[in-house]
Amino acid sequence: MTSLRQALLLEDTGVISLVGGGGKTSLMFQLAHELSMAGESVLTTTTTKIFQPSRDQTPRVVLADSAVELLNAAEKLLPQHRHFTAAAGRLASLGKLAGFQPQLIEEIWNAGLFRWIIIEADGAAGRPLKAPADHEPVIAACTRQLVGIVGLNVVGKPLQDRWVFRSALFSLITGRQSGSSITPDAVADVLVHERGIFKGGTAGMTHIAFFNQADLPHNLEAGRQIIHRLSKRNSGGLKRAVIGQVRCEPPVLEVYNF
């Protein structure tokens, strides 16, 4: 059985940024749980905003105005909690936490207190698929693993705002008409396009696609079809594709290298 750590090519330590749609938050906390249960220190955070996490997702939430404030809190918390979540503040009207600037995350990482920092670096308003706007995603330069997530429930659905966040941008990037069926080819297009899901990633980051929601047989087959299309396009810089089901066991079903 392949763990998330193995599937995402995580070695000794690093910063992981999650982009795209269809399960970023679930993947972030599931991965944090796996790593912290192995005795490793993990910080979960965001460079955009996330919903206030539950106690099942994280044992503590720390709000900090600066890297120094967060690191001081971490020195006190880490002996009891190998994982906690931090943010810059609360957005009370939205029920969300406000994220840190990428430069602050680099300061935290360089301090060496955490073996892993996992960042939700993109928003999708709950949709399984998205195309990023000009200001998205917000990726810290210290990122080593850049994981682009697609919810497989979207395959076969109409290209509309209900299913695709920023659907007009998705149409522009992929050349698909509004209302047309979202095919495996269309998903592959937004993964390899320079203005697609991995926009802003650099050659020094390991690019991995994670196809979530494969607990249904037709979704699993859709994931395989997307990967087949990617393999025909030189994968757009992707190193690996993972088909999984973050809310189920096991979370990883199949792994493909390019």
Secondary structure, 3 states (H helix, E strand, C coil): CCCHHHHCCCCCCEEEEEEECCCHHHHHHHHHHHHHHCCCCEEEEECCEEECCCCCCCCCEEECCCHHHHHHHHHHHCCCCCEEEEECEEECCCCEEECCCHHHHHHHHHHCCCCEEEEECCCCCCCCEECCCCCCCCCCCCCCEEEEEEEHHHCCCECCCCCEECHHHHHHHHCCCCCCECCHHHHHHHHHCCCCCCCCCCCCCEEEEEEECCCCHHHHHHHHHHHHHHHCCHHHHCCEEEEECCCCCCCEEEEEEC
